[in-house]
Amino acid sequence: MLSTGTGRRLSVAGWAVFMTLTIQSGQATTIVPVPFPDVLTLEQALEMLDRNYPDAMAAQASISKAEAEVLSVQARQATKVYAEAELRQADRHIPSSTEFIDDSRARLVVNTPLSDFGLTKTRRASASLGLDAAKLNYQRVRAENRLRVIEAFLDVILSDYAYIVADEDMTLAFLRYDRQLEKMERFDDANPIEVAEREVFYLDKFAIRSDIDHERRRSRLRLALALNRPEAYPDQMLEPDLSVYDRPVPDYDEVLAEVLLNAPQMKIVRLNIAASQKRLQAAKMQRPTLGLQFEAIGYSESYAGSRDDLRASAFLRIPIHPGVSRDAEIAEAMAEIDRHNAALRSTEYKLRIQVLELIQKLKSSQDEINAADRELEYREHELDRIRLEYELDYRANIGEGNLNVAKALFRVMKANFEKVMIWEQLDTLTTPLVPETNKS
């Protein structure tokens, strides 16, 4: 997993000035955002990740629903106490009469099921497995949110490097245009068409820089949204320590075995299958219910020896013919098992492809990093040579040298950040999730 070490503030040696984009809200609002730190570290960003992100809230709602299902099953075997009142008028057979009399009554009933011989236990096991699946899905969503924050954080840093490249490129184009314009205006030593061509080239580079500048703001907004802080914008990022990702490329078969065992997607589907199997088992069960019932009754009209004030009884209810409702429940449970089994196979196929792609990308990423590091080393030596020639009053293009170094540095950072995300995805798939304690 990602660790954040000493790190360094985003900077590029060789540039004297680096303009920091300050993100400000364009409209006044009554909501006072909690500001980000002046310099945000990845460790701080991950600590800001809360449980109120929309998909995390939806996953938490699924847990609450599953918990309600468990309680609903448990309630079937709970003691029930209820009071009942009846307002009645009756015509008594004895003594023979045609007069209606008040025969109202009130009852207090205590009903305690003792056993249904395993039916509720099976249903409770099914509901508990569904709850476990919902909790694991919540952890999966949280893990994906963490990945989203890491990616958004690195994108902000990368967008700043991209801006440096675009700024150097635009500056170089402007200097070339300005030199031609000066030749034409002061010395009449330039073709107006060539000047116009240089101007168009410069304006194209200016437009590209402006678009990349906008992307810097968009990247910061994406990070703020990933942290569920849409009213606050991060400014400067501290680059994380990437040494923890200097690992050898793992073997595909070994990683795949871990993924198929520990990937939350697989565990969730397996839990759903087990829950459906328990649901089918319960649907096929026909069990009697054994219980006790106590009644206390009060009458408006009483006859000696003919009515009970208190009554206690043991009962055994035996289902005889449940009808088509049982067949429908069995068919529904069987269809649910088939659906989850299909989902398990589909998830396995997707993970096999995903793991292979990640391993292959990891190998390609390492090759790209080696090439990018070598290019950066070459461009820095080249810039040193250009500076030396400049100091010796030789013709040299320092601007182009700076641009080449900026491009090489951007390539290095992009390749390293891609490797980070590949490892983070592999770690998420292979590391068993640990249940989290809900926080207020």
Secondary structure as GFF3:
##gff-version 3
##sequence-region A 1 440
A	DSSP	beta_strand	8	9	.	.	.	ID=ss1
A	DSSP	beta_strand	39	40	.	.	.	ID=ss2
A	DSSP	alpha_helix	42	48	.	.	.	ID=ss3
A	DSSP	alpha_helix	54	75	.	.	.	ID=ss4
A	DSSP	beta_strand	80	86	.	.	.	ID=ss5
A	DSSP	beta_strand	89	91	.	.	.	ID=ss6
A	DSSP	beta_strand	100	102	.	.	.	ID=ss7
A	DSSP	beta_strand	105	115	.	.	.	ID=ss8
A	DSSP	alpha_helix	119	182	.	.	.	ID=ss9
A	DSSP	pi_helix	183	187	.	.	.	ID=ss10
A	DSSP	alpha_helix	192	226	.	.	.	ID=ss11
A	DSSP	beta_strand	236	239	.	.	.	ID=ss12
A	DSSP	three_ten_helix	243	245	.	.	.	ID=ss13
A	DSSP	alpha_helix	252	262	.	.	.	ID=ss14
A	DSSP	alpha_helix	264	284	.	.	.	ID=ss15
A	DSSP	beta_strand	289	299	.	.	.	ID=ss16
A	DSSP	beta_strand	310	317	.	.	.	ID=ss17
A	DSSP	alpha_helix	324	391	.	.	.	ID=ss18
A	DSSP	alpha_helix	398	430	.	.	.	ID=ss19
###
